[in-house]
Amino acid sequence: MTYPKQKNMPLLLEENKFLWKKHDYGPFWVATDAQGQEWLFKMRGGFRAYRERIAAGILDEIGINTQASSYALLPKKSGPRLQDEQIEKTQLAILMLEPHTPQVDLSGMKGAENIARLEILAYLLGAMEPSDYIFTKDHQCYIIDNELCFSTSPYDPILELGRSPLLTESEFLSETVHLCRKLEQISADKVQKLCALPDSYKFKKLWNIKKIVFQVVDNAKKCLKKYA
C-alpha cells in the first residue's frame, strides 16, 4: 500500500471494530482495523491531537512527508478505555509507517533534507521543540511527532542564526526563505479547512490554535520581506 498524503485522509475515522494491543512505548496503543491496517494512538487527548493533525496538514501543504492521521472517537468498550476510564474519548489515529532497518544510507532516502529543516520549522510553527523523523522501508523520510506545534506564536528563525548544528548560516537563511515561500502560499480558506473539526469531536481548547496558524502565515510573509 502506498502511504497516503494527509490531505487524502478522512477527517474522522469511522471504525468501531479495532483489535487493540498495547504499544511498547508508554501510554501508546496500536489498533488494527478490519482491513489489517495498523493505527497508532498516542492517547494524548483531543487538544494535542488537534495540534498534531493541523501541523501534519501544513507540512503536507508545503511538500514535506509526514504522518497521515484522522480524528477518532474511542468507544467505551475500546481496549484503552476499558483499561483506563480516565482516557479521553477524543484521540488521533495515526496510520502507522513501516520503519527502515537500523542501517540507513541517507543518500538513498527521499526527503532526508528535511531533517536539517526541523529546527527552522519549529520556530516557524511555534513549536515547543522540533518534531522528529523516521526512515521507512520504501526509502522515505517522514516527519513525525508534531503535537507540540502551536505552543506559542511563530518566531523569526533568523534571530537564532549561527546556532544550527546541521546548517551553515547561509544554508540556514536559504532554507528559512524556502520554507517561508511555501508557508506564505497557504490561503485563509486553507487555514479554515486545516482547522476544521468533526461536529462530534468535542474537547477543551486550552488556547486558540487557529489564531496561531494564521500567525504562521503572517510571520512567513514578514520574514520574506526582511530576508528574501
N, C-alpha and C positions, 0 to 999 in steps of 0.2 A: 504493500500500500504506500502510495506517495503521501508524505506528510503534508497536511493541508495548511493553507495560509490562514491567519487569524480572521481575515475578512470573510472567509467562507464558512466559518463556524456558526452554528445556531446560537442565538442569544441565550436561550435556556435549554439545557439538556433534559429532554423528556425521557427519562429512564427510571423505572421502578423495580427492575429485576436484576440489579447488580449482585455479583458474588464478591463478598468483601474479604480482605485479608489485611493484617497489619503490615505496614512498611517497616523496613529495617531501621529507619530513622524516626526517632521520637514519636510525635503525635500523628505522623502521616499514615494514610491508608491508601490501598490500591483497590480499585473496583473494576471488575471485568464485566462488560456488557454482554448482551445476547449474541453479538457477532464475534465475541472473543477479544475485542479491543480493550486494552487496559487504560484506566484513567487514574491519575494521581490526585488525591485530595489532601491538602496540607492541614486542613481543619483550623485555619486561622480566622475564619468568620467572614461575614459579608463585607465589612469595610476594607479589609486587606484584599479580598477577592476583587472588589470594585477597582481598587488602585492597580492591581496586577493586570487585570484584563484591559483596562484603558491603556496602560503602558505598552502592553503587547500590541494593541491596535495601532498605537503611534509608531512603534518600531516597524510594524508591517507596512504602514503607510510610507515610511522613508526607506524601504527596501532592505531591512535587516531581518534575518531569520530569527524567529522567536517561538516560544512555546505557544501552541494553539489551545484555546480554552473556551469553556462555556459556563455560565452560571448554573448552579444546581441547587435543588431543594431536597434535603435529606428527609426521607420518611421517618416516622418514629421507630419503625421496626428495622431500620437500616443497621448494619453492623456497628458503626461508630456510635450511634445514639443509644443503641441497646447497651453498649458497654459504658457509656458516659452520657447521661441525660442532660448534662450541662452544655454539651457541644451545640453550637449554633446550627440552626436549620439551614441558614444561607451559607453556601460554600462555593468554591470554584473547582470545576472539574477540568483537569489539565490532561490533554491527550499525551500519553507517555511516549518518549523518544527512546530509541534503542541505542545505547551508548557504544562507542567505539572501544576497541581493546585498549589497555593502558598505553601501549606503544603507539604514539601518534606522530606522524610526519606532518608538521604544519604546512609544508609546501604543497601538500596534496589535499588540503582541507579548504573547501569553498567557504568564504565568509570569515576566515581566520583573522583578516584585517580588522574585524570589528572588536576584537579583544582589546586592542590599543585604544579604541574609542570609548570604552566603558566609563572611564573616569570623566571624559568630556560629557557624555550622555547623562551621567549622574548630576552634574551641575545644571545641564540644560533642562532636565526633567524634575529638578527639585528633590532629588533622592537623598536619603539619609546616608547611603553608602552605594557604591557601584553594584550593578547586577552581576550575576555570574554567567558562566557559559558551559556548554557541553559539546563534545565531538560525537557524532553519530556514525553508525556503521555504513551509511551511504556517503561518508566523507564530507559532511556538512558541519559547520559550526553554528550552534543556536544559542541565542542569549536567553537566559533563564533567571528565575527569582527576581522578578520586577516589582514585588509587592511593597517595597519601601520608596517607590517613586511618589512624588507629590507630597512629601513630608513637609516641605516648605516651598516658598516661592523659588522659581528658577533663578539661576545665578550666572553671571558672566564668567565663563571659564578662563578667559584671558587674564583675569585678575590673579589666577594661580599659575601663570606661565612660568616654566622652568622647574616645576615640581613633578612632572610626569616621569616615572621610571622607564617608560617604553617609547616615548616620543621626544625628539629634539624640539626646541622652541619653535622652529619654523614649521615642523610637521604638526605640532600641537595647534598652531594658528591655522594652518591649512585645513586640518581636519575639523576644527571648530567652524570655520566658514562653510565647509562642505555640508556638515550636519545642519547648520542654521539655514542654508539654502533649501534643504529638504523640509525642515520644520515650518518655515515661513509659508510654504505652499498649502498647509493644512487649513482648509476653509472653516468658517464659523459653522456651516451646516455639518461638516465632517466632525467637528468637536461635539456638536449636539448628538450625532449618531454614535460616536465613540462612548459618550457618557450615558447613553440610554440604558434603562434597566427594565426587566420584565415587571409587569404590574404586580405579580405575586411575590416579588423578591424584595422583602422589607427588612431593613437593618438600620442601626443607628449610625448616622453620618457624623463623625466627630468634628470634621471641618469641611469646607466647601471645595471639593476636588475639581468640579467643573471650572470654577473660577481660576484655579491654578493651571488647568490645561489651557485656558485662554491666555494666561500669562506666559506659558511656554512658547506659544506662537509669537506673542508680542516681544518677548525677550529675544527670540531669534532674529526678528526684524531689527531690533535695536543693535544687536551685535553686528549684523551685516552693515549697518550704517557706519559703524565705527571701524570695522576691520576689512570689509570686502573691497 
